[in-house]
Structure formats: C-alpha cells, structure tokens
Amino acid sequence: MSNTALIADDIREKLISDPAAILEDSELMRALIAANEQAMGNNIIDLRGIAMEKLEARLDQLEDTHRGVIAAAYENLAGTNQVQRAVLRLLEPLEFEDFLQELDGEVAHILRVDCARLIIETEQGDDAMEKLSDVLRVAEPGFINDYVTLGRKVSPRRVTLRVATTPLPELYGKQAATIRSEACLKLDFGEGQRPGLLLLGSEDAEMFRPSHGTDLLDFFASVFERAMQRWLN
C-alpha cells in the first residue's frame, strides 16, 4: 500500500485539528457517505447510510414545516394589525356620512379591498337613506339571507368568503364587472333593528377563499355593528 498522501498537508492538518467542521457541512458529509458506499460495493447494504438518508429526509420535512408555521404566524400577525388599524379608522367619524365615506375609503384601503358596501333591509324603499352615499344600499326583507346563501335553504354563516361569480351591479355599481371575490359579513344591529350586510369586494380572485380563516373578519363585523348602533339609535 502506498504511503503517498492524497490530501495536501495543510488541508489534512486543518481537518484533524477541527473534525467537527466536516460534520457540520451537509454536502461534504453526503459526498463522504457516497464514497463509502462505492468503496463497499453493490453487495453490501449500509444500514447506517439508509438510516442517515431517512433522517435527512425527516429533517428536511421538519424544516419545511417550521418555515410554514413561521410564515402562517407572520401572516396572522399582519392580518391582526391590519384589522386593528381599520377598526381605529372606523371609530373616528362623528357624522354618519363621514362614516360611510371612510368605509369605502381609508378603511377599504387598509383592508386591501377594492369596494365596500353596506346593505340594510327595510320594509319599504327608503330613497332618502340611499341618497346619503353610494356605499349604502337598501333591500327588501329576506334579500340578505338569499344573497349570502345564494338562494339555498340553509342558515347563513356570520362570515362567508367566496369567489364572486355574478356580482350584482345594484350592489357594487360600476365596479361589479371587476369584482372577483367577496366577503359577506352578516350584521345584527340588535333587537328591533333592521338586519344588515357588509360586503367587501376584491378584484383578486384569491383574496377571499372559503378555505381562509374568518376570525378577524368576524371581529371586524362585531366592531362594525357597535359603531353602526350609534347612528341607528
């Protein structure tokens, strides 16, 4: 056997003085394991190498999961801050007309939606109410449940997220042609008050999907109800 060194002396001394550096380099370890398997030949099964491969695969999976959890937590935190800012903005107006203007203005901008509409059911048409703002719409009793459930005989959820297949021009106006997804927030203004519906429309079809969480929008709807009660009373 030849005693000729295959590794330069300086590199060899560095590796001997700090062998942990090899263990910390995943690419170098893979190369050493592959070289070891080649040296053993095809007739020998390296159980340790197989175990190492499985552990590496498991580690990669855990790292991906960890990154996913961090990303989800960051997204949830960003969404919470977003809704909090929208709530604070919603509580600022002192007049109802300003309240409606803020809803489809700065509040919609903070929530990153392209359109906000408030629908209130009435026993009879109330033209004076609609003239207050383009944001406000009145509807006949039963319209809100039919709209949220798409006419199905089911109980409407508090928050419904969906792709907007046929946005109604009477609700969204000229923007109806561009709305691709919407959030429907069913509103309860208290005993003896008219039911309401807050629509948040987006030109992004992925903005509101049925698979998305609704906790933050549920909270926003609760605050909106309390803010509206000031004007209704």
Residue pairs with C-beta under 8 A, 6 or more apart in sequence:
5 12
7 15
14 21
15 21
15 22
22 28
22 29
22 32
23 29
26 56
33 49
33 52
36 46
36 49
37 46
37 49
40 46
76 213
79 216
80 216
82 110
82 111
82 112
82 216
83 111
83 216
83 217
83 219
83 220
85 110
86 107
86 110
86 111
86 220
87 220
87 223
89 102
89 106
89 107
89 110
90 99
90 102
90 103
90 107
90 223
90 224
90 227
91 223
91 227
92 102
93 99
93 101
93 102
96 132
96 231
97 132
97 133
99 227
99 231
100 118
100 132
100 133
100 135
100 136
101 133
101 135
103 116
103 118
103 135
104 115
104 116
104 117
104 133
104 134
104 135
107 116
108 114
108 115
108 116
108 200
111 200
112 202
112 207
113 183
113 200
113 201
113 202
113 207
114 175
114 178
114 179
114 201
114 202
114 203
115 172
115 175
115 179
115 199
115 200
115 201
115 202
116 135
116 198
116 199
116 200
116 201
117 135
117 136
117 137
117 171
117 172
117 198
117 199
117 201
118 135
118 136
118 137
118 196
118 197
118 198
118 199
119 137
119 138
119 139
119 143
119 144
119 147
119 171
119 196
119 197
119 198
119 199
120 129
120 136
120 137
120 138
120 139
120 194
120 195
120 196
120 197
121 138
121 139
121 140
121 141
121 142
121 143
121 144
121 194
121 195
121 196
122 129
122 138
122 139
122 140
122 141
122 194
123 141
125 138
126 138
129 136
129 138
130 136
130 137
130 138
134 173
137 170
137 171
144 156
144 186
144 195
144 196
144 197
145 156
147 168
147 184
147 197
148 156
148 157
148 160
148 184
148 186
148 197
149 155
149 156
156 186
157 186
158 185
158 186
158 214
158 218
158 221
159 183
159 184
159 185
159 186
159 214
159 217
159 218
159 221
160 183
160 184
160 186
161 181
161 182
161 183
161 184
161 208
161 209
161 210
161 212
161 214
161 217
162 181
162 182
162 184
162 208
162 209
162 210
163 180
163 181
163 205
163 208
163 209
164 179
164 180
164 181
164 182
164 201
167 176
167 177
167 179
167 182
167 201
168 176
169 176
171 199
172 179
172 199
172 201
175 201
178 203
179 201
179 202
179 203
180 202
180 203
180 204
180 205
180 207
181 201
181 202
181 204
181 205
181 206
181 207
181 208
181 209
182 199
182 200
182 201
182 202
182 208
183 199
183 200
183 208
183 217
184 197
184 198
184 199
185 197
185 198
185 199
185 200
185 217
185 218
185 220
185 221
185 224
186 195
186 196
186 197
186 221
187 195
187 196
187 197
187 198
187 221
187 224
187 225
187 228
188 195
188 196
188 225
189 195
189 196
189 225
189 228
189 229
189 232
190 225
190 229
190 232
193 229
193 232
194 232
196 225
196 228
198 221
198 224
200 208
200 217
202 208
